[in-house]
Amino acid sequence: MAHFTVIGLGRFGLTASIELIHMGHTVTGIDKDEKLAEQYAGQLTQTLICDVTDERALKELNLCQSEAVLVAIGEDMQASLLCTLHIKNLGVKDIWVKANTAAHHTILSKLGVTRIVHPEEEMGARVAQALNYPMVSDYLSVGHGNYIVDIHLPLTFQPTSIKQLIKGFENSIHCLLLKREQEVTQSPSASHIVRERDTLIMYGPKEALVRIAPRLK
Ligand code: ATP
C-alpha cells in the first residue's frame, strides 16, 4: 500500500484517485474548489483545499511523503506549470502531470517530470486499437517496441495450434499464458490447440503481433 497525492479533482483526477483507493492505496486529493474538496472527502483518504500556485501553502502539505504526485489540472496551464515547478522545488521525486496541449507538454518535458499524461489521446489510441483489433482486449507497452497483449479469441475462431498461430514469428512472439474457462496454462507448448473463447497472453514486437492479427479472427 502506498500513499499518493492527486492535485485537481476534476473528472480525470477524481477517477485516478478513486481507482487508487480501490487498489488499496491511500490518496490525498487537493483542489482549490472548496465544494469539490468537501464533496469527495468521504471517498478519498483525505481532501484538502489549497491553491497549488502558492508555494508556501504547498510547503505545509508534506508532499514528499507521497509515493508520487499526480497534477491533474488541465485547463489552467499556468497553474499546472507553477504547481509542477513548486513541487519539484519541494523535492518530490515522482511527478506525473496531465497535459492538454502540445505547448503544455513541451514545457513540462523541460521541467523533467516522470511522466506526461495525455488522457484524451491515450484513450483515443486505445479505442482505435480496440476497433481495429477487437480480439485484443488490452495491451501493455514494455519498451523497445515490444508489447504484452491480452487476446480473446472470438466465436468464429477455428481451432489451431499455437505453432500454426505464430508461424514465421516463432523467434519473436511468445505465448505466455493460455486461459480456458477456469483453467490456466503457463507457457503452453507449441503443439497446444487453442480455440474460440480462449484467452491468450502473448509477448512480442508490435510488427510481428500486427502480422499475426488476421489469424486471430
Ligand atoms: P477534467 O479532468 O474534468 O477534464 P480539466 O482538464 O478540464 O478537468 P480543470 O477543470 O481545469 O481540468 O482542473 C481540474 C481541477 O483542478 C478542477 O477541479 C480545478 O478546481 C482544480 N484546479 C485548477 N487550478 C487549481 C489551483 N490553482 N489549485 C488547486 N486546484 C486547482
py3Dmol code that shows the C-alpha trace and the ligand (Angstrom):
import py3Dmol

protein = """\
ATOM      1  CA  MET A   1       0.000   0.000   0.000  1.00  0.00           C
ATOM      2  CA  ALA A   2       1.344   3.415  -0.927  1.00  0.00           C
ATOM      3  CA  HIS A   3       0.226   6.983  -0.402  1.00  0.00           C
ATOM      4  CA  PHE A   4      -0.467   9.228  -3.394  1.00  0.00           C
ATOM      5  CA  THR A   5      -1.429  12.868  -3.778  1.00  0.00           C
ATOM      6  CA  VAL A   6      -3.700  13.971  -6.587  1.00  0.00           C
ATOM      7  CA  ILE A   7      -3.882  17.690  -7.338  1.00  0.00           C
ATOM      8  CA  GLY A   8      -7.079  18.729  -9.124  1.00  0.00           C
ATOM      9  CA  LEU A   9     -10.283  16.816  -8.538  1.00  0.00           C
ATOM     10  CA  GLY A  10     -11.835  17.183 -11.991  1.00  0.00           C
ATOM     11  CA  ARG A  11     -13.090  14.047 -13.788  1.00  0.00           C
ATOM     12  CA  PHE A  12      -9.578  12.803 -14.532  1.00  0.00           C
ATOM     13  CA  GLY A  13      -8.045  13.468 -11.113  1.00  0.00           C
ATOM     14  CA  LEU A  14     -11.053  12.086  -9.265  1.00  0.00           C
ATOM     15  CA  THR A  15     -11.205   8.913 -11.382  1.00  0.00           C
ATOM     16  CA  ALA A  16      -7.469   8.268 -10.859  1.00  0.00           C
ATOM     17  CA  SER A  17      -7.884   8.887  -7.094  1.00  0.00           C
ATOM     18  CA  ILE A  18     -10.836   6.522  -6.719  1.00  0.00           C
ATOM     19  CA  GLU A  19      -9.070   3.786  -8.734  1.00  0.00           C
ATOM     20  CA  LEU A  20      -6.014   4.083  -6.461  1.00  0.00           C
ATOM     21  CA  ILE A  21      -8.262   3.781  -3.400  1.00  0.00           C
ATOM     22  CA  HIS A  22      -9.879   0.641  -4.923  1.00  0.00           C
ATOM     23  CA  MET A  23      -6.364  -0.779  -5.406  1.00  0.00           C
ATOM     24  CA  GLY A  24      -5.790  -0.428  -1.665  1.00  0.00           C
ATOM     25  CA  HIS A  25      -3.728   2.783  -1.596  1.00  0.00           C
ATOM     26  CA  THR A  26      -4.352   5.962   0.352  1.00  0.00           C
ATOM     27  CA  VAL A  27      -4.946   9.207  -1.534  1.00  0.00           C
ATOM     28  CA  THR A  28      -4.907  12.852  -0.573  1.00  0.00           C
ATOM     29  CA  GLY A  29      -6.963  14.874  -3.051  1.00  0.00           C
ATOM     30  CA  ILE A  30      -6.255  18.592  -3.342  1.00  0.00           C
ATOM     31  CA  ASP A  31      -8.379  21.225  -5.032  1.00  0.00           C
ATOM     32  CA  LYS A  32      -8.823  24.958  -4.685  1.00  0.00           C
ATOM     33  CA  ASP A  33     -12.569  24.452  -5.033  1.00  0.00           C
ATOM     34  CA  GLU A  34     -13.940  24.083  -1.525  1.00  0.00           C
ATOM     35  CA  LYS A  35     -17.140  22.433  -2.765  1.00  0.00           C
ATOM     36  CA  LEU A  36     -15.221  19.656  -4.559  1.00  0.00           C
ATOM     37  CA  ALA A  37     -12.944  19.034  -1.577  1.00  0.00           C
ATOM     38  CA  GLU A  38     -15.998  18.674   0.660  1.00  0.00           C
ATOM     39  CA  GLN A  39     -17.958  16.584  -1.852  1.00  0.00           C
ATOM     40  CA  TYR A  40     -15.209  13.939  -2.215  1.00  0.00           C
ATOM     41  CA  ALA A  41     -13.935  13.938   1.378  1.00  0.00           C
ATOM     42  CA  GLY A  42     -15.761  10.668   2.103  1.00  0.00           C
ATOM     43  CA  GLN A  43     -14.439   8.865  -0.964  1.00  0.00           C
ATOM     44  CA  LEU A  44     -10.731   9.694  -0.601  1.00  0.00           C
ATOM     45  CA  THR A  45      -8.441   9.238   2.399  1.00  0.00           C
ATOM     46  CA  GLN A  46      -8.460  12.996   2.866  1.00  0.00           C
ATOM     47  CA  THR A  47      -9.148  16.070   0.793  1.00  0.00           C
ATOM     48  CA  LEU A  48      -7.508  19.455   1.216  1.00  0.00           C
ATOM     49  CA  ILE A  49      -8.413  22.892  -0.060  1.00  0.00           C
ATOM     50  CA  CYS A  50      -5.346  24.640  -1.454  1.00  0.00           C
ATOM     51  CA  ASP A  51      -4.408  26.923  -4.312  1.00  0.00           C
ATOM     52  CA  VAL A  52      -1.407  24.989  -5.585  1.00  0.00           C
ATOM     53  CA  THR A  53       0.118  28.018  -7.305  1.00  0.00           C
ATOM     54  CA  ASP A  54       1.003  29.189  -3.792  1.00  0.00           C
ATOM     55  CA  GLU A  55       4.385  27.633  -2.964  1.00  0.00           C
ATOM     56  CA  ARG A  56       4.148  28.456   0.735  1.00  0.00           C
ATOM     57  CA  ALA A  57       0.793  26.725   1.033  1.00  0.00           C
ATOM     58  CA  LEU A  58       2.191  23.663  -0.773  1.00  0.00           C
ATOM     59  CA  LYS A  59       5.155  23.531   1.624  1.00  0.00           C
ATOM     60  CA  GLU A  60       2.784  22.843   4.509  1.00  0.00           C
ATOM     61  CA  LEU A  61       1.422  19.681   2.864  1.00  0.00           C
ATOM     62  CA  ASN A  62       4.415  17.306   3.248  1.00  0.00           C
ATOM     63  CA  LEU A  63       4.111  16.214  -0.372  1.00  0.00           C
ATOM     64  CA  CYS A  64       7.469  14.391  -0.225  1.00  0.00           C
ATOM     65  CA  GLN A  65       5.796  11.720   1.878  1.00  0.00           C
ATOM     66  CA  SER A  66       3.735  10.666  -1.120  1.00  0.00           C
ATOM     67  CA  GLU A  67       4.951   7.843  -3.344  1.00  0.00           C
ATOM     68  CA  ALA A  68       4.035  10.047  -6.318  1.00  0.00           C
ATOM     69  CA  VAL A  69       2.119  13.252  -7.002  1.00  0.00           C
ATOM     70  CA  LEU A  70      -0.296  13.484  -9.932  1.00  0.00           C
ATOM     71  CA  VAL A  71      -1.004  17.014 -11.163  1.00  0.00           C
ATOM     72  CA  ALA A  72      -4.421  16.734 -12.791  1.00  0.00           C
ATOM     73  CA  ILE A  73      -5.072  20.360 -13.736  1.00  0.00           C
ATOM     74  CA  GLY A  74      -5.743  20.571 -17.444  1.00  0.00           C
ATOM     75  CA  GLU A  75      -7.301  23.840 -18.488  1.00  0.00           C
ATOM     76  CA  ASP A  76      -5.243  26.289 -16.485  1.00  0.00           C
ATOM     77  CA  MET A  77      -1.799  25.624 -17.956  1.00  0.00           C
ATOM     78  CA  GLN A  78      -0.197  28.341 -15.865  1.00  0.00           C
ATOM     79  CA  ALA A  79      -1.483  26.776 -12.636  1.00  0.00           C
ATOM     80  CA  SER A  80      -0.355  23.315 -13.744  1.00  0.00           C
ATOM     81  CA  LEU A  81       3.159  24.522 -14.603  1.00  0.00           C
ATOM     82  CA  LEU A  82       3.593  26.648 -11.494  1.00  0.00           C
ATOM     83  CA  CYS A  83       2.401  23.789  -9.308  1.00  0.00           C
ATOM     84  CA  THR A  84       4.767  21.363 -11.028  1.00  0.00           C
ATOM     85  CA  LEU A  85       7.683  23.732 -10.574  1.00  0.00           C
ATOM     86  CA  HIS A  86       6.862  24.234  -6.889  1.00  0.00           C
ATOM     87  CA  ILE A  87       6.530  20.538  -6.088  1.00  0.00           C
ATOM     88  CA  LYS A  88       9.774  19.849  -7.911  1.00  0.00           C
ATOM     89  CA  ASN A  89      11.453  22.537  -5.799  1.00  0.00           C
ATOM     90  CA  LEU A  90       9.987  20.918  -2.707  1.00  0.00           C
ATOM     91  CA  GLY A  91      11.857  17.722  -3.602  1.00  0.00           C
ATOM     92  CA  VAL A  92       9.024  15.484  -4.838  1.00  0.00           C
ATOM     93  CA  LYS A  93      10.759  12.854  -6.978  1.00  0.00           C
ATOM     94  CA  ASP A  94       7.923  11.117  -8.795  1.00  0.00           C
ATOM     95  CA  ILE A  95       5.687  13.662 -10.530  1.00  0.00           C
ATOM     96  CA  TRP A  96       3.042  12.759 -13.126  1.00  0.00           C
ATOM     97  CA  VAL A  97       1.306  15.619 -14.915  1.00  0.00           C
ATOM     98  CA  LYS A  98      -1.730  15.788 -17.170  1.00  0.00           C
ATOM     99  CA  ALA A  99      -1.112  17.922 -20.268  1.00  0.00           C
ATOM    100  CA  ASN A 100      -3.805  19.325 -22.536  1.00  0.00           C
ATOM    101  CA  THR A 101      -1.799  20.909 -25.326  1.00  0.00           C
ATOM    102  CA  ALA A 102       1.476  20.497 -27.198  1.00  0.00           C
ATOM    103  CA  ALA A 103       2.834  23.691 -25.601  1.00  0.00           C
ATOM    104  CA  HIS A 104       1.947  22.343 -22.160  1.00  0.00           C
ATOM    105  CA  HIS A 105       3.761  19.090 -23.000  1.00  0.00           C
ATOM    106  CA  THR A 106       6.865  20.898 -24.279  1.00  0.00           C
ATOM    107  CA  ILE A 107       7.281  22.993 -21.147  1.00  0.00           C
ATOM    108  CA  LEU A 108       6.630  20.008 -18.866  1.00  0.00           C
ATOM    109  CA  SER A 109       9.265  17.978 -20.662  1.00  0.00           C
ATOM    110  CA  LYS A 110      11.780  20.760 -19.936  1.00  0.00           C
ATOM    111  CA  LEU A 111      10.840  20.617 -16.260  1.00  0.00           C
ATOM    112  CA  GLY A 112      11.814  16.940 -16.173  1.00  0.00           C
ATOM    113  CA  VAL A 113       8.712  15.256 -14.739  1.00  0.00           C
ATOM    114  CA  THR A 114       8.390  11.470 -14.545  1.00  0.00           C
ATOM    115  CA  ARG A 115       5.505  11.151 -16.961  1.00  0.00           C
ATOM    116  CA  ILE A 116       3.333  13.494 -19.008  1.00  0.00           C
ATOM    117  CA  VAL A 117      -0.167  12.091 -19.442  1.00  0.00           C
ATOM    118  CA  HIS A 118      -2.456  12.891 -22.371  1.00  0.00           C
ATOM    119  CA  PRO A 119      -5.684  11.166 -21.340  1.00  0.00           C
ATOM    120  CA  GLU A 120      -7.727  12.015 -24.431  1.00  0.00           C
ATOM    121  CA  GLU A 121      -5.001  10.982 -26.890  1.00  0.00           C
ATOM    122  CA  GLU A 122      -4.064   7.857 -24.924  1.00  0.00           C
ATOM    123  CA  MET A 123      -7.690   6.782 -24.619  1.00  0.00           C
ATOM    124  CA  GLY A 124      -8.312   7.654 -28.282  1.00  0.00           C
ATOM    125  CA  ALA A 125      -5.379   5.440 -29.313  1.00  0.00           C
ATOM    126  CA  ARG A 126      -6.691   2.587 -27.163  1.00  0.00           C
ATOM    127  CA  VAL A 127     -10.194   2.882 -28.605  1.00  0.00           C
ATOM    128  CA  ALA A 128      -8.778   2.900 -32.156  1.00  0.00           C
ATOM    129  CA  GLN A 129      -6.742  -0.211 -31.331  1.00  0.00           C
ATOM    130  CA  ALA A 130      -9.842  -1.904 -29.955  1.00  0.00           C
ATOM    131  CA  LEU A 131     -11.847  -1.019 -33.076  1.00  0.00           C
ATOM    132  CA  ASN A 132      -9.040  -2.189 -35.345  1.00  0.00           C
ATOM    133  CA  TYR A 133      -8.275  -5.398 -33.413  1.00  0.00           C
ATOM    134  CA  PRO A 134     -11.421  -6.255 -31.458  1.00  0.00           C
ATOM    135  CA  MET A 135      -9.852  -9.525 -30.259  1.00  0.00           C
ATOM    136  CA  VAL A 136      -7.182  -7.528 -28.366  1.00  0.00           C
ATOM    137  CA  SER A 137      -8.858  -6.619 -25.124  1.00  0.00           C
ATOM    138  CA  ASP A 138      -5.816  -4.952 -23.563  1.00  0.00           C
ATOM    139  CA  TYR A 139      -2.163  -4.299 -24.207  1.00  0.00           C
ATOM    140  CA  LEU A 140       0.881  -3.048 -22.391  1.00  0.00           C
ATOM    141  CA  SER A 141       3.958  -1.470 -23.908  1.00  0.00           C
ATOM    142  CA  VAL A 142       7.093  -2.910 -22.288  1.00  0.00           C
ATOM    143  CA  GLY A 143       9.556  -0.751 -24.232  1.00  0.00           C
ATOM    144  CA  HIS A 144      11.699  -1.082 -27.359  1.00  0.00           C
ATOM    145  CA  GLY A 145       8.588  -1.703 -29.469  1.00  0.00           C
ATOM    146  CA  ASN A 146       7.593  -4.833 -27.527  1.00  0.00           C
ATOM    147  CA  TYR A 147       4.104  -5.424 -26.202  1.00  0.00           C
ATOM    148  CA  ILE A 148       2.212  -7.812 -23.986  1.00  0.00           C
ATOM    149  CA  VAL A 149      -1.266  -8.325 -25.426  1.00  0.00           C
ATOM    150  CA  ASP A 150      -4.360  -9.888 -23.945  1.00  0.00           C
ATOM    151  CA  ILE A 151      -6.258 -11.651 -26.726  1.00  0.00           C
ATOM    152  CA  HIS A 152      -9.771 -13.089 -26.507  1.00  0.00           C
ATOM    153  CA  LEU A 153     -10.316 -15.481 -29.374  1.00  0.00           C
ATOM    154  CA  PRO A 154     -13.689 -14.794 -30.991  1.00  0.00           C
ATOM    155  CA  LEU A 155     -16.501 -17.336 -31.522  1.00  0.00           C
ATOM    156  CA  THR A 156     -15.581 -17.502 -35.216  1.00  0.00           C
ATOM    157  CA  PHE A 157     -12.047 -18.718 -34.435  1.00  0.00           C
ATOM    158  CA  GLN A 158     -11.167 -22.167 -35.829  1.00  0.00           C
ATOM    159  CA  PRO A 159      -9.121 -24.430 -33.504  1.00  0.00           C
ATOM    160  CA  THR A 160      -5.433 -24.331 -34.348  1.00  0.00           C
ATOM    161  CA  SER A 161      -2.074 -24.984 -32.682  1.00  0.00           C
ATOM    162  CA  ILE A 162      -0.014 -22.180 -31.183  1.00  0.00           C
ATOM    163  CA  LYS A 163       2.737 -23.238 -33.593  1.00  0.00           C
ATOM    164  CA  GLN A 164       0.426 -22.502 -36.530  1.00  0.00           C
ATOM    165  CA  LEU A 165      -0.758 -19.254 -34.993  1.00  0.00           C
ATOM    166  CA  ILE A 166       2.727 -17.785 -34.647  1.00  0.00           C
ATOM    167  CA  LYS A 167       4.202 -19.446 -37.754  1.00  0.00           C
ATOM    168  CA  GLY A 168       7.002 -17.303 -39.187  1.00  0.00           C
ATOM    169  CA  PHE A 169       7.408 -15.438 -35.891  1.00  0.00           C
ATOM    170  CA  GLU A 170       8.442 -18.320 -33.617  1.00  0.00           C
ATOM    171  CA  ASN A 171      11.560 -16.482 -32.520  1.00  0.00           C
ATOM    172  CA  SER A 172       9.863 -13.208 -31.706  1.00  0.00           C
ATOM    173  CA  ILE A 173       6.360 -13.999 -30.397  1.00  0.00           C
ATOM    174  CA  HIS A 174       5.932 -15.942 -27.167  1.00  0.00           C
ATOM    175  CA  CYS A 175       2.700 -17.263 -25.755  1.00  0.00           C
ATOM    176  CA  LEU A 176       3.000 -16.624 -22.026  1.00  0.00           C
ATOM    177  CA  LEU A 177      -0.337 -17.916 -20.860  1.00  0.00           C
ATOM    178  CA  LEU A 178      -3.498 -19.640 -22.047  1.00  0.00           C
ATOM    179  CA  LYS A 179      -6.731 -19.369 -20.131  1.00  0.00           C
ATOM    180  CA  ARG A 180      -9.701 -21.591 -20.912  1.00  0.00           C
ATOM    181  CA  GLU A 181     -12.647 -21.030 -18.584  1.00  0.00           C
ATOM    182  CA  GLN A 182     -11.105 -21.554 -15.106  1.00  0.00           C
ATOM    183  CA  GLU A 183      -8.056 -23.454 -16.343  1.00  0.00           C
ATOM    184  CA  VAL A 184      -4.788 -21.534 -16.732  1.00  0.00           C
ATOM    185  CA  THR A 185      -1.756 -22.964 -18.583  1.00  0.00           C
ATOM    186  CA  GLN A 186       1.526 -21.106 -18.231  1.00  0.00           C
ATOM    187  CA  SER A 187       3.847 -21.123 -21.281  1.00  0.00           C
ATOM    188  CA  PRO A 188       1.666 -23.553 -23.278  1.00  0.00           C
ATOM    189  CA  SER A 189       3.625 -25.740 -25.712  1.00  0.00           C
ATOM    190  CA  ALA A 190       3.687 -25.011 -29.456  1.00  0.00           C
ATOM    191  CA  SER A 191       1.512 -28.072 -30.113  1.00  0.00           C
ATOM    192  CA  HIS A 192      -1.203 -26.836 -27.759  1.00  0.00           C
ATOM    193  CA  ILE A 193      -4.504 -26.358 -29.610  1.00  0.00           C
ATOM    194  CA  VAL A 194      -6.266 -23.067 -28.955  1.00  0.00           C
ATOM    195  CA  ARG A 195      -9.893 -22.487 -29.726  1.00  0.00           C
ATOM    196  CA  GLU A 196     -12.735 -19.942 -29.616  1.00  0.00           C
ATOM    197  CA  ARG A 197     -13.262 -18.159 -26.287  1.00  0.00           C
ATOM    198  CA  ASP A 198      -9.691 -18.922 -25.140  1.00  0.00           C
ATOM    199  CA  THR A 199      -7.680 -16.060 -23.703  1.00  0.00           C
ATOM    200  CA  LEU A 200      -4.050 -15.788 -24.770  1.00  0.00           C
ATOM    201  CA  ILE A 201      -1.412 -13.536 -23.258  1.00  0.00           C
ATOM    202  CA  MET A 202       1.285 -13.004 -25.848  1.00  0.00           C
ATOM    203  CA  TYR A 203       4.547 -11.105 -25.892  1.00  0.00           C
ATOM    204  CA  GLY A 204       6.429  -9.822 -28.908  1.00  0.00           C
ATOM    205  CA  PRO A 205       7.357  -6.891 -31.131  1.00  0.00           C
ATOM    206  CA  LYS A 206       4.422  -4.839 -32.371  1.00  0.00           C
ATOM    207  CA  GLU A 207       5.155  -5.513 -36.080  1.00  0.00           C
ATOM    208  CA  ALA A 208       5.084  -9.280 -35.528  1.00  0.00           C
ATOM    209  CA  LEU A 209       1.900  -9.118 -33.437  1.00  0.00           C
ATOM    210  CA  VAL A 210       0.200  -6.987 -36.108  1.00  0.00           C
ATOM    211  CA  ARG A 211       1.225  -9.553 -38.769  1.00  0.00           C
ATOM    212  CA  ILE A 212      -0.439 -12.445 -36.923  1.00  0.00           C
ATOM    213  CA  ALA A 213      -3.572 -10.420 -36.049  1.00  0.00           C
ATOM    214  CA  PRO A 214      -5.531 -11.659 -39.142  1.00  0.00           C
ATOM    215  CA  ARG A 215      -5.052 -15.256 -37.885  1.00  0.00           C
ATOM    216  CA  LEU A 216      -6.855 -14.428 -34.662  1.00  0.00           C
ATOM    217  CA  LYS A 217     -10.263 -13.843 -36.259  1.00  0.00           C
TER     218      LYS A 217
END
"""
ligand_1 = """\
31
ATP
P -11.201 17.211 -16.238
O -10.345 16.234 -15.520
O -12.556 17.330 -15.619
O -11.198 17.038 -17.720
P -9.773 19.638 -16.817
O -8.701 19.043 -17.623
O -10.802 20.483 -17.529
O -10.517 18.588 -15.899
P -9.620 21.624 -14.874
O -11.096 21.526 -14.723
O -9.032 22.856 -15.396
O -9.054 20.436 -15.692
O -8.945 21.331 -13.474
C -9.200 20.192 -12.728
C -9.364 20.589 -11.272
O -8.209 21.311 -10.859
C -10.575 21.487 -11.008
O -11.396 20.868 -10.045
C -9.960 22.765 -10.505
O -10.726 23.366 -9.437
C -8.607 22.332 -9.980
N -7.645 23.440 -10.021
C -7.412 24.300 -11.049
N -6.494 25.201 -10.692
C -6.128 24.927 -9.416
C -5.228 25.511 -8.479
N -4.520 26.610 -8.782
N -5.124 24.958 -7.253
C -5.838 23.863 -6.926
N -6.702 23.270 -7.743
C -6.864 23.786 -8.986
"""
view = py3Dmol.view(width=600, height=400)
view.addModel(protein, "pdb")
view.setStyle({"model": 0}, {"cartoon": {"style": "trace"}})
view.addModel(ligand_1, "xyz")
view.setStyle({"model": 1}, {"stick": {}})
view.zoomTo()
view.show()
